[in-house]
């Protein structure tokens, strides 16, 4: 019976026992899936190395024995590094399993996932560098190079910083992003005028999935040196606007009620904010801004489009006099205009109630509006009316 065959049976028994107990333990399941193969290879190489060392004692000093033992030592170092990397992956996957990202409120889980993924890439890179250094130290002729890789990190860092300032800057920026909580995986952001979702976050670049399925790839240093919008940093719910330029004859309160009726009849609205305000009145037109809220950025986009489409059709079909128009008035030879001599047909009406309704105020009028007023003005200061 060969050495590999003798070692194979106990390994298979251990593997079966681990799989059996792993049904009740996530850690054992991950060990079975990720660490079984590297442990098997490392144990085999180590056993062969010991077997060759103890069975070829008669050939001490022979070149073939030194070469074979050196080759096996390199194999042991490489397989042990592989095993250590897999064990780290097992620990990281076990930690990630506690944080689900397929739930509505997943901000904390996405932050932890981002940090763990970045640490995984960093630890694997460190393991590879250390493994190469240890393997170089087994060669007498290049042992100084191997020692330099392990002990001269300061000098190597200076040289690397001079040769690859941009690369190292992106690496440090990636670590800063992972632990500063400025941006996380699946965050909705607006960068370079594009609206999208953080799809991938590495030490050197960030992949943003644009809403139309394009991919915008940016260096990680971009997010630490330039401003960008993060719509889901604190929560997924967001506000959005739809603006209309209409004639002065528009019935604002009637249009406000129509907006309220619309949003209450759609599942896209989250029930927080529905406001219609006159934000400008110059140039012969009145600008109305409809402010609505939704549970996430995708729903908000659809809700804003729905509000525009419905209110445009409502003005066209029910209030055609409110459509924007250009007025031209012609006077007589003395530049007198007829309306200058005509008394108004009805007196100007004053509003019976000076208090604005709830759906006409952004900062006040509701619990959400009061909270927004305190965020922008402060609880001890006067609120805008």
C-alpha positions in Angstrom: 0.0 0.0 0.0 1.4 3.4 -1.0 1.8 6.4 1.3 -0.9 8.3 -0.7 -3.3 5.4 -0.4 -2.6 5.0 3.3 -3.3 8.7 3.9 -6.3 8.8 1.6 -8.6 6.7 3.8 -8.3 8.8 6.9 -8.8 12.0 4.9 -11.9 10.6 3.3 -13.3 9.6 6.7 -12.6 13.1 8.1 -14.2 14.7 5.1 -17.4 12.6 5.5 -17.6 13.4 9.2 -17.1 17.1 8.5 -19.8 17.1 5.9 -22.2 15.3 8.2 -21.7 17.6 11.1 -21.5 20.6 8.8 -25.3 20.3 8.1 -25.8 21.9 11.5 -22.8 24.3 11.5 -22.1 26.9 8.9 -18.4 27.0 9.8 -18.0 23.3 9.2 -19.9 23.6 5.9 -17.6 26.4 4.7 -14.6 24.3 5.8 -15.8 21.4 3.8 -16.4 23.5 0.7 -13.3 25.6 0.7 -10.6 24.0 2.9 -10.9 20.4 2.0 -8.9 20.4 -1.2 -6.0 22.6 0.0 -5.8 20.6 3.3 -5.7 17.4 1.3 -2.9 18.6 -1.0 -0.9 20.2 1.8 -1.1 17.0 3.9 0.0 14.9 0.9 2.9 17.0 0.0 4.0 17.2 3.7 3.8 13.4 4.0 5.8 12.8 0.9 8.4 15.3 2.0 8.8 13.4 5.4 8.8 10.1 3.6 11.5 11.1 1.2 13.6 12.6 4.0 13.5 9.5 6.2 13.8 6.9 3.4 16.7 8.4 1.5 19.1 8.8 4.4 21.6 6.6 2.6 21.9 9.4 -0.1 22.8 12.3 2.2 24.8 14.8 0.2 23.6 13.6 -3.2 22.5 16.4 -5.5 19.3 14.6 -6.6 18.2 14.3 -3.0 18.8 17.9 -2.2 17.0 19.0 -5.4 14.0 16.7 -4.6 13.8 17.8 -1.0 14.1 21.5 -2.0 11.3 21.0 -4.5 9.1 19.4 -1.9 9.8 22.2 0.6 8.7 24.7 -2.0 5.5 22.7 -2.5 4.9 22.6 1.3 5.3 26.4 1.6 2.9 27.0 -1.4 0.2 24.5 -0.2 0.3 25.8 3.4 -0.1 29.4 2.1 -3.0 28.1 0.0 -4.5 26.5 3.1 -4.1 29.6 5.2 -5.8 31.8 2.5 -8.7 29.3 2.3 -9.1 29.4 6.1 -9.3 33.2 6.0 -11.9 33.0 3.2 -13.9 30.5 5.4 -13.8 32.9 8.3 -14.8 35.9 6.1 -17.7 33.9 4.5 -18.9 32.8 7.9 -18.9 36.4 9.1 -20.7 37.6 5.9 -23.4 35.0 6.3 -24.7 36.9 9.4 -25.4 40.0 7.4 -28.0 39.6 4.7 -28.2 42.1 1.8 -31.5 40.7 0.4 -33.6 42.6 2.9 -35.1 46.1 2.6 -33.0 47.7 5.4 -29.5 46.4 4.5 -27.3 49.5 4.9 -25.3 48.0 7.8 -25.0 44.6 6.0 -23.7 46.3 2.8 -21.1 48.3 4.8 -19.8 45.1 6.5 -19.8 43.3 3.2 -17.8 46.1 1.6 -15.2 46.0 4.4 -14.9 42.2 4.4 -14.4 42.0 0.6 -11.7 44.7 0.7 -9.9 42.9 3.6 -10.1 39.6 1.7 -8.3 41.0 -1.3 -5.7 42.7 0.9 -5.0 39.6 3.0 -4.6 37.4 0.0 -2.2 39.9 -1.5 -0.2 39.9 1.7 -0.1 36.1 1.9 1.1 35.9 -1.7 3.9 38.4 -1.0 5.0 36.6 2.2 4.9 33.2 0.4 7.1 34.4 -2.4 9.6 35.9 0.2 9.8 32.7 2.2 10.3 30.6 -1.0 13.1 32.9 -2.1 14.8 32.5 1.2 15.1 28.7 0.6 17.6 29.5 -2.3 21.1 30.3 -0.9 22.0 32.4 -3.9 19.0 34.6 -3.6 18.4 34.5 0.1 19.3 38.1 0.4 16.4 38.9 -2.0 14.0 36.9 0.1 15.1 38.6 3.3 14.8 42.0 1.6 11.2 41.2 0.6 10.4 40.4 4.2 12.5 42.9 6.2 13.0 45.9 3.8 9.4 46.8 3.5 10.3 50.5 4.2 12.7 50.7 1.3 10.4 48.8 -1.0 7.6 51.1 0.0 9.6 54.2 -0.9 10.6 52.8 -4.3 7.1 51.7 -5.0 5.7 55.1 -4.0 8.0 56.8 -6.4 7.3 54.3 -9.2 3.6 53.9 -8.7 2.1 56.9 -6.9 -1.2 56.6 -8.7 -1.6 52.9 -8.0 -0.8 53.3 -4.3 -3.0 56.3 -4.1 -5.9 54.2 -5.4 -5.1 51.4 -3.0 -5.2 53.7 0.0 -8.3 55.4 -1.3 -10.0 51.9 -1.6 -9.1 51.2 2.1 -10.4 54.6 3.0 -13.7 54.0 1.2 -14.1 50.6 2.9 -13.8 51.9 6.4 -15.1 55.5 6.1 -18.6 54.4 5.1 -18.7 57.0 2.4 -19.8 54.5 -0.3 -20.8 50.8 -0.1 -21.8 48.0 -2.4 -25.3 48.5 -3.9 -25.3 52.2 -3.0 -27.2 54.4 -5.5 -24.9 57.3 -6.5 -24.7 60.1 -9.1 -21.2 60.6 -10.5 -20.1 62.4 -13.7 -23.8 63.3 -14.3 -24.7 59.6 -14.4 -27.1 57.8 -12.0 -26.3 54.3 -11.1 -25.5 51.6 -8.5 -22.2 50.6 -7.0 -21.7 47.1 -8.5 -18.1 46.4 -7.6 -15.6 48.0 -5.2 -11.9 47.0 -5.4 -8.7 48.5 -4.1 -8.0 50.2 -7.4 -11.3 50.9 -9.1 -15.0 51.2 -8.6 -17.6 49.9 -11.1 -20.9 51.8 -11.3 -23.8 50.2 -13.0 -25.6 52.9 -14.9 -29.4 52.7 -15.0 -29.3 51.8 -18.7 -27.0 48.8 -17.9 -23.8 50.6 -19.0 -20.8 50.4 -16.7 -18.8 53.4 -15.5 -15.4 52.5 -14.2 -13.7 55.0 -12.0 -10.5 54.9 -9.9 -11.1 54.7 -6.2 -9.3 58.0 -5.7 -12.2 59.7 -7.6 -14.5 59.1 -4.6 -12.0 60.6 -2.1 -11.0 63.7 -4.2 -14.2 64.8 -6.0 -17.8 65.3 -4.8 -20.5 62.8 -5.7 -24.1 62.1 -4.6 -24.9 59.1 -2.5 -28.7 58.6 -2.4 -28.7 55.6 0.0 -26.0 56.5 2.5 -28.4 56.8 5.5 -31.5 55.2 4.0 -33.0 54.1 0.7 -36.0 56.4 0.8 -35.4 59.6 -1.3 -37.3 62.7 -2.6 -37.7 63.8 -6.2 -39.3 66.7 -8.1 -41.2 67.2 -11.3 -41.5 70.8 -12.5 -44.0 72.5 -14.8 -44.1 75.9 -16.5 -47.7 76.9 -16.9 -49.9 80.0 -17.4 -50.9 82.3 -14.6 -54.4 81.0 -15.0 -53.5 77.6 -13.5 -55.7 76.7 -10.5 -52.9 75.8 -8.1 -55.0 74.3 -5.3 -57.0 72.2 -7.8 -53.8 70.9 -9.3 -52.5 70.2 -5.8 -55.5 68.1 -5.0 -55.1 66.2 -8.3 -51.5 65.4 -7.4 -52.6 64.1 -4.0 -55.2 61.9 -5.7 -52.6 60.6 -8.1 -50.0 59.6 -5.6 -52.4 58.0 -3.2 -53.6 55.7 -6.0 -50.1 54.3 -6.9 -47.9 51.8 -5.0 -44.8 53.8 -6.1 -45.4 56.5 -3.4 -44.3 55.6 0.1 -46.7 58.0 1.8 -44.2 60.5 3.2 -44.1 63.6 1.0 -46.5 65.0 -1.5 -46.2 68.8 -2.0 -47.0 71.2 -4.9 -45.5 74.7 -4.7 -45.1 77.7 -6.9 -41.4 78.2 -7.0 -41.2 81.0 -9.6 -43.5 83.4 -11.4 -41.5 85.4 -14.0 -41.4 85.6 -17.8 -45.2 85.3 -18.3 -45.3 81.8 -16.8 -45.6 80.2 -13.4 -43.3 77.4 -12.4 -44.8 74.7 -10.2 -42.7 72.0 -8.5 -44.2 68.7 -7.4 -42.1 67.1 -4.6 -42.8 63.4 -4.0 -41.1 60.6 -2.1 -40.5 56.9 -2.7 -39.0 54.0 -0.9 -36.0 53.7 -3.3 -34.4 55.4 -6.2 -35.9 53.2 -8.9 -39.4 53.7 -7.6 -38.8 57.4 -7.4 -37.8 57.6 -11.0 -41.0 55.9 -12.1 -43.1 58.0 -9.8 -41.6 61.3 -11.1 -42.3 60.2 -14.7 -45.9 59.2 -13.7 -46.5 62.6 -12.1 -45.2 64.5 -15.2 -47.3 62.4 -17.6 -50.5 62.5 -15.5 -50.4 66.3 -14.7 -49.5 67.2 -18.3 -52.5 65.2 -19.6 -54.7 66.7 -16.8 -53.8 70.3 -17.7 -54.3 69.6 -21.4 -57.7 67.9 -20.9 -59.2 69.8 -17.9 -57.5 73.1 -17.7 -56.4 74.1 -21.3 -56.3 77.8 -20.3 -53.4 76.9 -17.9 -51.2 75.8 -20.8 -48.2 78.1 -21.3 -48.9 80.8 -24.0 -47.4 84.0 -25.4 -49.5 87.1 -25.2 -49.4 90.0 -27.7 -51.3 93.3 -27.1 -51.9 95.8 -29.9 -52.6 99.5 -29.1 -54.0 102.3 -31.2 -52.0 105.1 -32.8 -51.5 106.8 -29.5 -50.2 103.6 -27.9 -53.3 103.4 -25.7 -54.4 99.9 -24.7 -58.0 99.0 -24.3 -57.5 97.2 -21.0 -56.3 100.5 -19.4 -59.8 102.0 -19.5 -61.7 98.9 -18.5 -62.7 98.5 -14.9 -62.0 95.0 -13.5 -65.1 92.8 -13.8 -64.7 91.4 -10.3 -62.8 92.6 -7.2 -59.6 90.8 -6.3 -60.2 88.0 -3.9 -58.1 87.7 -0.7 -57.4 84.3 0.7 -59.6 83.4 3.6 -56.9 81.5 5.4 -53.3 82.7 5.4 -52.0 79.3 6.6 -50.7 77.2 3.8 -52.2 73.7 3.6 -50.0 70.7 4.5 -49.4 69.6 0.8 -48.2 73.2 0.0 -45.3 73.1 2.5 -42.0 71.2 2.4 -40.6 72.4 5.7 -43.6 71.9 8.1 -47.2 70.9 8.0 -46.4 67.2 8.7 -44.2 65.0 10.9 -41.8 64.5 7.9 -41.8 68.2 7.1 -41.1 69.2 10.7 -38.2 66.8 10.8 -36.8 68.2 7.6 -37.2 71.7 9.0 -35.2 70.8 12.1 -32.5 69.2 9.9 -32.0 72.4 7.7 -32.9 75.2 10.1 -32.5 73.8 13.6 -35.1 73.1 16.4 -34.6 76.5 18.1 -34.8 78.7 15.1 -37.9 79.9 13.2 -39.1 77.6 10.4 -39.8 78.9 6.9 -43.4 79.2 6.0 
